[in-house]
Amino acid sequence: MRDFASLKLLDRTKRLFAAFGVDYPIMRRMLQVKLTMDSRRVPTVIAQTSNKKKEADTGGPLPDVNYFIRSLWLYALLGLILVPFVVMGDNYMFQAAIVFGMFMFLIATSMISDFSSVLLDLRDKSILHTKPVHPRTIHAARTVHILIYLSFLTAALAGPSLLAGAIRHGLAFLLLFLIEVVLANMLIVVLTALLYIVLLRLFDGEKLKDMINYVQILLSLVIAVGYQVVARSFEWMELQVNFLFQWWHVFVPPIWFAAPFELLLHGDRSAPTLLLTVLAVLIPVLAMLLYGKLIPVFERNLQKLADQGAMRASRKSRFADRAARLLCRTSEERTFFRFTLNMLKGEREFKLKTYPSVGFSIIFPFIFLYSAFSDMSWEDFSGSRSYITIYFSGMLIPTVAYMMKFSGTYKGAWIYGVAPVSHRQVIVTGVLKAALLRLFAPVFAALAVIFAALFGLRILPDLVAVLLAMLLYAYLCFNVFNRELPFSHAFEGATGGGGVAMFGLVLLIVAFALAHVAITFIPFGAWGYALLLLAANWFVWRRRSPVAASSSKNAAM
């Protein structure tokens, strides 16, 4: 096995571990095995990169590739968000509070999303607990394992800010910032562990896995939005804010970590600053002592993750039944409609790969709206055609269409070959309608309400036209990507994101939007455009899709 550089550095502290009763040689070997196995795990932020595709093509992990190390540049890029707030002035209470608030959020979400396998590692329980290894050594290995990854992650996220702060404010700022980052990390580790303890006591392991999945999705969204924040943060460089202490500030950790900068660099010895400084030092230290006491409780509760959880009897959804009767023409189509709703609800990996697109489809229209609004008054904005940006809510549709053929239970696709259906077209339309109802309809409905409030009821015909355009667009996307039946392929094949076809379909959204802009110059043009789209939808949704025809052979295999 590879001898990691982090372990060579750790060797210099082996006497310290021995002083606490830890068997250092055994702990080191445990860490070497853990790090070797972890090097093959692909972090959320690069889960769909070309290396992953190469791995799928070769049938195994790439040799000597540590995906986590290769992902650190993305975390460093995300850490650039903090730089403007470090260099924009010397209002340390405001700037440091913002920086530590964002830093703690990024560290916490990254820990939960990408390092839950480190915090919640069960791989050693069935092996080590039957061997003469002292629990103190096992706990030390777990703690050091966490600290190694946390150190790399912290260096990537805080490195740009530390460098910028040293240049802008000097060496004293750098040293203080470094100490505060260590204290903040201590607090985050303990709070994350406490969160897991509470969740595992209240819920089963399956529920916790679902929550981790949603945090992974949130992290993907933060990364996408973070690029926009970096670009726009430099507009705030001259922002001046006065800090007024309130009693509730004692419950806000980022403000704790901001106080020492005011105390040591500005000489502010007021009672609130002293109190917050004490909290910044005392609470993380006490939290680590508490963590040491709670490790046995944490270990006991981890066993729940090995349990699959009791299978709950599924209750028939009245909403799903009513939607099926309303949207589907035949009982066969309704069956696959309900089947798809259940699949979309239970597929964790599908959610991880698809739900970020749902978030992007909500965010992107407002990003473009912000750009438009910054250059005009409210009256001009509300009377403009900027509502056309709602078309970008359709950016999730190509991703959904592409991902619909993948599933974690793809081996069950043989059922299509024996299902008593009149024609496989009912499978295609049932699946597509369910996907649109569950993923696109809530997004469009929310955006339609917001846009109607911003631009007035005058845009209702336009909203109807956009909806019909997106239904036609969804049918086209599904036919481009899915020449085989839904849920019939393994997720390992979901690499590349559709390539050139995906890019072309995104351009098609722009074409729909430009056509809509053109018809707005014609009196009652939106209604005419809506009628034209209605006719097109009626034609394409009733014809037999080439998807179903080309899938027959595979489904029967």
C-alpha positions in Angstrom: 0.0 0.0 0.0 1.0 3.6 -0.6 2.7 5.4 2.2 0.8 8.7 2.3 2.7 12.0 3.0 0.1 12.8 5.7 1.1 9.7 7.6 4.8 10.5 7.3 4.0 13.9 8.9 1.9 12.2 11.6 4.9 9.9 12.5 6.5 12.9 14.2 3.7 12.9 16.8 3.7 9.2 17.6 5.1 9.8 21.1 2.1 12.1 21.9 -0.3 9.4 20.9 1.6 6.8 23.0 1.3 9.1 26.0 -2.5 8.9 25.7 -2.4 5.1 25.5 -2.9 4.8 21.8 -1.2 1.9 20.0 0.4 4.1 17.3 1.7 1.3 14.8 -1.8 -0.2 14.7 -3.5 3.2 14.4 -1.1 4.1 11.5 -1.9 0.9 9.7 -5.6 1.5 10.1 -5.2 5.0 8.7 -3.2 3.7 5.8 -6.0 1.3 4.8 -8.7 3.9 5.2 -6.9 6.5 3.1 -6.2 3.9 0.4 -9.9 3.1 0.2 -10.9 6.7 0.4 -8.7 7.7 -2.5 -11.0 5.7 -4.8 -14.1 7.6 -3.7 -15.3 10.4 -6.0 -16.3 13.6 -4.2 -19.6 15.3 -5.0 -18.0 18.3 -6.8 -16.4 16.1 -9.5 -18.8 13.2 -9.5 -19.3 13.5 -13.3 -15.9 14.4 -14.6 -14.0 12.6 -17.3 -12.0 10.5 -14.9 -15.2 9.0 -13.7 -16.1 8.2 -17.3 -12.7 6.5 -17.8 -13.2 4.5 -14.6 -16.6 3.2 -15.9 -14.9 2.4 -19.3 -12.1 0.4 -17.6 -14.3 -1.3 -15.2 -12.5 -0.2 -12.0 -10.8 2.7 -10.3 -8.0 4.4 -12.1 -4.5 3.5 -10.7 -2.8 6.1 -8.4 -5.7 8.6 -8.8 -6.8 10.3 -5.6 -10.1 11.9 -6.6 -10.3 13.9 -3.4 -6.9 15.6 -4.0 -7.9 16.3 -7.5 -11.1 18.0 -6.4 -9.3 20.4 -4.1 -8.8 23.0 -6.8 -12.6 23.3 -7.0 -12.8 23.9 -3.3 -10.0 26.5 -3.7 -12.0 28.2 -6.5 -15.0 28.2 -4.2 -12.9 29.8 -1.5 -12.4 32.8 -3.7 -15.8 33.9 -2.5 -14.3 34.9 0.8 -11.4 37.0 -0.6 -13.4 40.2 -1.4 -14.7 40.3 2.2 -11.2 39.9 3.6 -9.6 42.7 1.5 -12.4 45.3 1.2 -11.6 47.3 4.4 -10.7 47.0 8.0 -14.2 46.7 9.5 -13.2 43.4 11.1 -16.4 42.8 13.0 -18.5 42.8 9.8 -15.9 41.3 7.4 -14.8 38.5 9.7 -18.4 37.6 10.6 -19.3 37.3 6.9 -16.1 35.3 6.1 -16.5 32.9 9.0 -20.2 32.5 8.4 -19.6 31.5 4.8 -16.5 29.4 5.7 -18.4 27.4 8.4 -21.3 26.8 6.0 -19.0 25.5 3.3 -17.0 23.3 5.6 -20.2 21.9 7.3 -21.9 21.1 4.0 -18.7 19.6 2.5 -18.2 17.5 5.6 -21.7 16.1 5.5 -21.8 15.6 1.7 -18.4 14.3 0.9 -17.0 13.1 4.3 -20.0 11.3 5.7 -18.3 8.2 4.7 -15.4 9.3 7.0 -17.6 10.4 9.9 -19.9 7.4 9.6 -17.4 4.7 8.7 -18.7 1.3 9.6 -16.2 -0.8 7.5 -13.9 -1.5 10.4 -16.6 -2.5 13.0 -17.0 -6.1 11.9 -13.2 -6.7 11.7 -11.6 -4.7 14.4 -14.1 -5.2 17.2 -13.3 -8.9 17.0 -9.6 -8.3 17.4 -7.4 -7.4 20.4 -7.4 -3.7 19.5 -8.2 -1.2 22.3 -11.2 1.0 21.6 -9.0 4.1 22.4 -6.9 3.2 19.3 -10.0 2.8 17.1 -11.4 6.1 18.3 -8.0 7.8 17.7 -7.8 6.4 14.2 -11.3 7.7 13.4 -10.5 11.2 14.8 -7.2 11.5 13.0 -8.9 10.2 9.8 -11.4 13.1 10.1 -8.7 15.7 10.9 -6.6 14.7 7.8 -9.4 15.3 5.4 -10.6 18.4 7.3 -7.0 19.9 7.0 -6.9 19.4 3.3 -10.4 20.9 2.8 -9.7 23.8 5.1 -6.4 24.6 3.3 -8.2 24.7 0.0 -11.2 26.8 1.2 -9.3 29.2 3.5 -6.0 29.3 1.7 -7.0 32.2 -0.7 -8.4 34.2 2.1 -5.3 33.6 4.3 -3.0 34.7 1.6 -5.1 37.8 0.7 -5.4 38.7 4.4 -1.7 38.5 5.0 -1.0 40.8 2.0 -3.8 43.3 2.9 -3.6 43.3 6.8 -0.3 41.8 7.7 1.2 38.9 9.6 -0.8 39.4 12.8 -4.0 39.1 10.9 -2.7 35.9 9.2 -1.8 34.2 12.6 -5.1 35.2 14.2 -7.1 34.1 11.1 -5.3 30.7 11.2 -6.1 30.1 14.9 -9.7 31.1 14.4 -10.0 28.7 11.5 -8.8 25.9 13.7 -11.3 26.8 16.5 -14.1 27.0 13.9 -13.2 23.6 12.6 -13.3 22.1 16.1 -16.8 23.5 16.6 -18.0 22.2 13.2 -16.8 18.7 13.8 -18.5 18.5 17.1 -21.7 20.0 15.9 -21.8 17.6 12.9 -21.3 14.7 15.2 -24.0 15.9 17.6 -26.3 16.3 14.6 -25.7 12.7 13.6 -26.2 11.5 17.2 -29.6 13.3 17.4 -30.7 12.1 14.0 -29.7 8.5 14.7 -31.5 8.5 18.0 -34.7 9.9 16.4 -34.6 8.2 13.0 -33.3 5.1 11.3 -30.2 4.9 9.1 -32.2 5.2 5.9 -33.6 8.6 7.0 -30.1 9.9 7.7 -28.9 8.7 4.3 -31.7 10.7 2.7 -30.7 13.8 4.6 -27.1 13.4 3.6 -28.3 13.2 0.0 -30.1 16.5 0.2 -27.0 18.2 1.7 -25.0 16.9 -1.3 -27.6 18.5 -3.6 -27.3 21.7 -1.6 -23.5 21.7 -1.9 -23.8 21.4 -5.7 -26.1 24.4 -5.8 -23.8 26.5 -3.5 -20.9 25.8 -5.9 -22.9 27.0 -8.9 -24.2 30.1 -7.2 -20.7 30.7 -5.7 -19.3 31.5 -9.1 -21.9 34.3 -9.5 -21.1 35.6 -6.0 -17.4 35.8 -6.8 -18.1 37.8 -9.9 -20.4 40.3 -8.2 -18.7 40.6 -4.7 -16.2 43.1 -6.0 -19.0 45.6 -6.4 -19.2 45.7 -2.6 -15.6 46.5 -1.9 -16.4 50.0 -0.4 -19.3 48.8 1.8 -19.3 50.3 5.2 -21.3 48.7 8.1 -21.5 49.7 11.7 -21.8 46.8 14.2 -24.2 47.2 17.1 -24.1 44.5 19.7 -27.4 42.7 20.4 -28.1 40.0 23.0 -28.8 37.3 20.4 -25.3 37.7 19.0 -24.0 35.4 21.7 -25.8 32.6 19.8 -24.2 33.3 16.4 -20.8 31.6 16.2 -19.5 33.6 13.2 -19.8 36.8 15.3 -17.8 35.0 18.1 -14.9 34.4 15.7 -15.0 38.0 14.4 -14.6 39.5 17.9 -10.9 38.6 18.4 -10.0 40.6 15.4 -11.5 43.7 16.9 -10.0 43.0 20.3 -6.4 42.3 19.2 -6.1 44.4 16.0 -8.3 47.4 16.8 -7.9 47.3 20.6 -11.6 47.2 21.3 -11.9 46.1 24.9 -15.6 46.7 25.3 -17.6 44.2 27.3 -19.4 42.7 24.2 -16.2 42.2 22.4 -14.5 40.5 25.4 -17.6 38.3 25.9 -17.7 37.2 22.2 -13.9 36.6 22.2 -14.2 34.3 25.3 -17.0 32.4 23.6 -14.9 32.0 20.4 -12.1 30.2 22.4 -14.1 28.5 25.2 -17.0 27.0 23.3 -14.9 25.0 20.7 -12.6 23.7 23.5 -15.5 22.6 25.6 -17.2 21.1 22.5 -14.1 19.0 21.9 -14.1 17.8 25.5 -17.8 16.9 25.1 -17.1 15.1 21.8 -14.5 12.9 23.6 -17.2 11.9 26.2 -19.8 11.3 23.5 -17.7 9.1 21.2 -19.0 5.8 22.8 -22.6 7.0 22.3 -21.7 8.0 18.7 -20.3 4.5 18.1 -23.3 2.8 19.5 -25.7 4.8 17.4 -23.6 4.2 14.2 -24.9 0.7 14.2 -28.2 1.9 13.0 -26.6 2.7 9.7 -26.0 -1.0 9.2 -29.8 -1.6 9.4 -31.8 -1.0 6.3 -34.7 0.3 8.4 -38.2 -1.0 8.6 -40.0 -1.0 5.3 -43.0 1.2 5.7 -46.2 0.3 4.0 -46.8 2.7 1.2 -50.0 4.6 1.4 -51.8 5.3 -1.8 -51.5 8.9 -2.8 -54.8 10.5 -3.6 -52.9 13.2 -5.5 -51.0 10.7 -7.7 -54.3 8.9 -8.5 -56.1 12.1 -9.4 -53.2 13.3 -11.5 -53.0 9.9 -13.3 -56.7 10.1 -14.1 -56.4 13.6 -15.4 -53.1 13.3 -17.4 -53.2 9.7 -18.7 -55.6 8.3 -21.2 -55.4 4.6 -20.5 -55.0 2.4 -17.4 -51.7 1.1 -18.7 -50.3 4.6 -19.0 -51.6 5.4 -15.4 -49.7 2.3 -14.1 -46.4 3.5 -15.5 -47.2 7.1 -14.3 -47.5 5.9 -10.7 -44.5 3.6 -11.1 -42.3 6.5 -12.2 -43.5 8.7 -9.3 -42.4 5.9 -6.9 -39.1 5.5 -8.6 -38.3 9.2 -8.6 -39.1 9.3 -4.9 -36.8 6.5 -3.9 -33.8 6.8 -6.2 -31.1 8.6 -4.1 -28.5 8.7 -6.8 -31.0 10.0 -9.3 -31.8 12.8 -6.9 -28.1 13.6 -6.5 -27.5 13.8 -10.2 -30.8 15.6 -11.1 -32.0 17.8 -8.3 -29.1 20.3 -8.7 -30.5 21.0 -12.1 -33.9 21.7 -10.4 -32.2 24.3 -8.2 -30.3 25.8 -11.2 -33.6 26.1 -13.1 -34.9 28.3 -10.2 -31.8 30.3 -9.8 -30.9 31.1 -13.4 -34.0 33.1 -14.3 -33.3 35.4 -11.4 -29.7 35.8 -12.3 -30.7 37.1 -15.7 -33.4 39.2 -14.1 -30.9 40.8 -11.8 -28.7 41.7 -14.7 -31.7 43.4 -16.4 -33.0 45.1 -13.3 -29.6 46.6 -12.4 -29.8 48.8 -15.5 -33.3 50.1 -15.3 -35.9 51.6 -13.0 -38.7 49.6 -11.4 -41.3 51.0 -13.7 -39.2 50.2 -16.8 -38.4 46.8 -15.4 -42.0 45.8 -14.6 -43.1 46.9 -18.1 -40.3 45.2 -19.9 -40.0 41.8 -21.6 -37.6 40.5 -19.0 -40.2 37.8 -18.0 -38.8 35.8 -21.0 -36.0 34.7 -18.7 -38.6 32.2 -17.3 -37.7 30.0 -20.3 -34.4 29.2 -18.5 -36.5 27.2 -16.0 -36.5 24.6 -18.7 -32.8 24.0 -18.4 -33.6 21.1 -16.0 -35.6 19.2 -18.7 -32.6 17.9 -20.8 -30.9 16.7 -17.6 -34.1 14.9 -16.5 -34.6 13.4 -20.0 -31.0 12.2 -20.1 -31.1 10.7 -16.6 -34.5 8.9 -17.0 -32.9 5.8 -18.5 -30.7 5.2 -15.5 -31.5 3.5 -12.2 -29.9 1.7 -9.3 -32.3 -1.2 -9.9 -31.8 -1.3 -13.6 -31.6 -5.2 -13.6 -35.3 -5.2 -13.1 -35.9 -3.7 -16.5 -36.8 -7.2 -17.8 -40.3 -6.5 -16.5 -40.9 -4.4 -19.6 -40.5 -7.4 -21.8 -43.3 -9.3 -20.0 -45.6 -6.4 -19.1 -49.0 -6.8 -20.7 -49.1 -3.5 -22.5 -50.8 -2.8 -25.8 -47.8 -0.7 -27.0 -44.6 0.5 -25.4 -45.6 4.1 -26.2 -47.7 4.0 -23.0 -44.6 3.4 -21.0 -42.8 6.4 -22.6 -45.7 8.9 -22.1 -46.5 7.7 -18.6 -42.9 8.1 -17.5 -42.4 11.4 -19.2 -45.7 12.9 -17.7 -44.7 11.7 -14.2 -41.2 13.2 -14.5 -42.6 16.6 -15.6 -45.2 16.6 -12.9 -42.8 15.8 -10.1 -39.8 17.8 -11.2 -40.7 20.6 -13.6 -44.3 21.5 -12.6 -43.5 22.7 -9.1 -40.6 24.8 -10.4 -42.6 26.4 -13.1 -45.6 27.0 -10.9 -43.5 28.8 -8.3 -41.7 30.9 -10.9 -45.0 31.7 -12.7 -46.5 33.1 -9.4 -43.4 35.2 -8.7 -43.1 36.5 -12.3 -46.8 37.4 -12.4 -46.3 39.4 -9.2 -43.3 41.2 -10.7 -44.6 41.9 -14.2 -48.4 41.9 -13.6 -51.3 39.8 -14.9 -50.5 41.0 -18.5 -48.0 38.2 -18.9 -50.6 35.4 -18.3 -50.9 34.6 -22.0 -47.1 34.5 -22.2 -46.9 32.1 -19.2 -49.4 29.8 -20.9 -47.2 29.9 -24.1 -44.1 29.2 -22.1 -45.7 26.2 -20.5 -46.8 24.7 -23.8 -43.4 25.4 -25.3 -41.7 23.5 -22.4 -44.1 20.5 -22.9 -43.1 20.4 -26.5 -39.5 20.8 -25.6 -39.7 18.0 -23.0 -41.0 15.6 -25.6 -38.2 16.5 -28.0 -35.6 16.1 -25.3 -36.9 12.7 -24.3 -36.8 11.5 -27.9 -33.2 12.8 -28.3 -31.8 11.1 -25.2 -33.9 8.0 -24.6 -33.8 5.5 -27.4 -34.2 2.8 -24.8 -36.8 2.2 -22.0 -36.6 4.2 -18.7 -34.7 3.0 -15.7 -32.9 0.3 -17.7 -29.3 1.3 -17.4 -26.8 1.5 -14.5 -25.8 4.9 -13.2 -22.2 4.1 -14.0 -23.0 4.8 -17.6 -24.4 8.3 -16.8 -21.2 10.2 -17.7 -20.6 13.1 -20.0 -24.1 14.6 -19.3 -25.2 14.1 -22.9 -22.4 16.0 -24.6 -23.1 17.8 -27.9 -26.8 16.9 -27.7 -27.2 18.5 -24.4 -25.6 21.7 -25.7 -27.9 21.7 -28.7 -31.0 21.3 -26.6 -29.9 24.2 -24.4 -29.6 26.3 -27.5 -33.1 25.2 -28.4 -34.4 26.9 -25.3 -32.8 30.1 -26.5 -34.6 29.6 -29.9 -38.0 29.2 -28.1 -37.3 32.3 -26.1 -36.3 34.4 -29.1 -39.3 33.3 -31.0 -41.5 34.3 -28.1 -39.8 37.7 -28.0 -40.6 38.2 -31.7 -44.3 37.4 -31.3 -44.7 39.9 -28.5 -44.4 42.7 -31.1 -47.6 41.4 -32.7 -50.9 42.3 -31.2 -52.3 39.2 -29.4 -49.2 37.4 -30.6 -48.8 35.5 -27.3 -52.3 33.9 -27.7 -51.5 33.0 -31.3 -48.2 31.5 -30.3 -49.9 29.5 -27.5 -52.5 28.1 -30.0 -49.7 27.1 -32.4 -47.8 25.3 -29.6 -51.0 23.6 -28.4 -51.5 22.2 -31.9 -47.9 21.0 -32.0 -48.2 19.4 -28.6 -51.5 17.6 -29.6 -49.7 16.2 -32.7 -46.5 15.0 -31.1 -47.9 13.6 -27.9 -50.4 11.4 -29.8 -48.0 10.0 -32.3 -45.9 6.9 -31.5 -42.5 7.7 -30.2 -39.4 6.2 -31.8 -38.2 5.7 -28.3 -40.6 2.9 -27.6 -40.0 1.2 -31.0 -36.3 1.1 -30.6 -36.6 -0.2 -27.0 -38.5 -3.3 -27.7 -35.5 -5.5 -28.4 -33.6 -4.5 -25.3 -36.7 -4.9 -23.0 -37.3 -8.4 -24.2 -33.7 -9.4 -23.5 
